[in-house]
């Protein structure tokens, strides 16, 4: 959890007294690591969701954007291909393996962060 540091400075000039307060937030190394983990896995989740939507809507793989998404996400969805059969109709394809990949990677990110929290020894608030 971020540590808040509050500092109050009082200055006097003759009969006048002025007070200024500043608040700073300090993030621990383990929290920074957690944010990086969530960012990376979040990016993978978004790309896999794009893949799922593009496949379901029958997007043309000849498009540069679509083929780029398929190329980027292929490595992440490959371990889950073949768990269930793909459903296909009129050029639209439903890939249950991609849906499973989205769930598994979300759980994996959560598990890694919880493991990191357990080993960091820092008090965590939810």
C-alpha positions as CSV (number, residue, x, y, z in Angstrom):
1,X,0.0,0.0,0.0
2,X,1.2,3.5,-0.7
3,X,2.7,5.3,2.2
4,X,1.4,8.9,2.7
5,X,3.9,11.4,4.1
6,X,2.3,14.7,5.4
7,X,4.6,17.6,6.2
8,X,3.5,20.9,7.7
9,X,6.0,23.8,7.6
10,X,5.3,26.9,9.7
11,X,7.2,30.1,9.0
12,X,7.2,33.3,10.9
13,X,8.0,36.7,9.6
14,X,7.5,39.4,12.3
15,X,3.9,39.3,13.4
16,X,2.8,37.1,10.5
17,X,2.7,33.3,10.8
18,X,2.2,31.1,7.6
19,X,1.7,27.4,7.5
20,X,2.0,25.2,4.4
21,X,1.1,21.6,4.2
22,X,2.4,19.1,1.6
23,X,1.4,15.5,1.1
24,X,3.5,13.0,-0.7
25,X,2.8,9.4,-1.6
26,X,5.5,6.8,-1.6
27,X,4.9,3.5,-3.3
28,X,6.7,0.4,-2.2
29,X,8.8,-1.8,-4.5
30,X,6.4,-4.7,-4.2
31,X,3.5,-2.5,-5.0
32,X,5.3,-1.3,-8.1
33,X,5.9,-4.9,-9.1
34,X,2.3,-5.7,-8.6
35,X,1.2,-2.9,-10.8
36,X,3.6,-4.1,-13.5
37,X,2.2,-7.6,-13.3
38,X,-1.4,-6.4,-13.5
39,X,-0.5,-4.1,-16.4
40,X,1.2,-6.9,-18.4
41,X,-1.6,-9.4,-17.8
42,X,-4.2,-6.7,-18.4
43,X,-2.7,-6.0,-21.8
44,X,-2.7,-9.7,-22.6
45,X,-6.4,-9.9,-21.5
46,X,-7.3,-6.9,-23.8
47,X,-5.6,-8.4,-26.8
48,X,-7.2,-11.8,-26.2
49,X,-10.6,-10.1,-25.9
50,X,-10.0,-8.3,-29.2
51,X,-9.1,-11.7,-30.8
52,X,-12.3,-13.3,-29.4
53,X,-14.5,-10.4,-30.7
54,X,-12.8,-10.3,-34.1
55,X,-13.1,-14.1,-34.5
56,X,-16.8,-14.1,-33.4
57,X,-17.7,-11.2,-35.8
58,X,-15.9,-12.8,-38.7
59,X,-13.3,-10.1,-39.2
60,X,-11.2,-10.5,-42.4
61,X,-7.7,-11.9,-41.6
62,X,-6.4,-10.0,-44.7
63,X,-6.7,-6.8,-42.7
64,X,-3.4,-5.6,-41.2
65,X,-5.0,-4.9,-37.8
66,X,-6.8,-8.2,-37.6
67,X,-3.8,-10.3,-38.7
68,X,-1.6,-8.3,-36.2
69,X,-4.0,-9.1,-33.4
70,X,-4.1,-12.8,-34.4
71,X,-0.3,-12.9,-34.6
72,X,0.2,-11.2,-31.2
73,X,-2.3,-13.3,-29.4
74,X,-1.6,-16.7,-31.1
75,X,1.2,-17.5,-28.6
76,X,-1.1,-16.8,-25.6
77,X,-4.2,-18.7,-26.9
78,X,-2.2,-21.7,-28.3
79,X,-1.9,-23.7,-25.0
80,X,-5.7,-23.7,-24.8
81,X,-6.5,-24.6,-28.4
82,X,-8.2,-28.0,-28.8
83,X,-9.7,-28.1,-25.3
84,X,-13.1,-27.7,-26.9
85,X,-14.1,-27.7,-30.5
86,X,-14.3,-24.4,-32.4
87,X,-17.8,-23.4,-33.5
88,X,-17.9,-21.9,-37.0
89,X,-20.7,-20.5,-39.1
90,X,-20.6,-18.1,-42.1
91,X,-17.0,-17.1,-41.6
92,X,-17.6,-16.4,-37.9
93,X,-15.6,-18.6,-35.4
94,X,-16.1,-19.0,-31.7
95,X,-12.9,-20.1,-30.0
96,X,-13.7,-21.4,-26.5
97,X,-9.9,-21.8,-26.0
98,X,-9.5,-18.1,-26.2
99,X,-12.2,-17.6,-23.6
100,X,-10.6,-20.1,-21.3
101,X,-7.2,-18.3,-21.9
102,X,-8.7,-15.0,-20.7
103,X,-10.0,-16.6,-17.5
104,X,-6.7,-18.5,-16.8
105,X,-4.5,-15.5,-17.4
106,X,-6.7,-13.4,-15.1
107,X,-6.4,-16.0,-12.4
108,X,-2.7,-16.4,-13.0
109,X,-2.1,-12.7,-12.5
110,X,-4.1,-12.7,-9.3
111,X,-2.2,-15.7,-8.0
112,X,1.2,-14.2,-8.8
113,X,0.3,-11.0,-7.0
114,X,-1.0,-12.8,-4.0
115,X,2.1,-14.9,-3.8
116,X,4.2,-11.8,-4.1
117,X,2.2,-10.2,-1.3
118,X,2.7,-13.2,0.9
119,X,6.5,-13.2,0.4
120,X,7.0,-9.4,0.6
121,X,6.0,-9.3,4.2
122,X,4.3,-6.0,3.7
123,X,0.9,-5.4,5.2
124,X,-1.7,-5.3,2.4
125,X,-5.1,-3.7,2.5
126,X,-7.9,-4.7,0.1
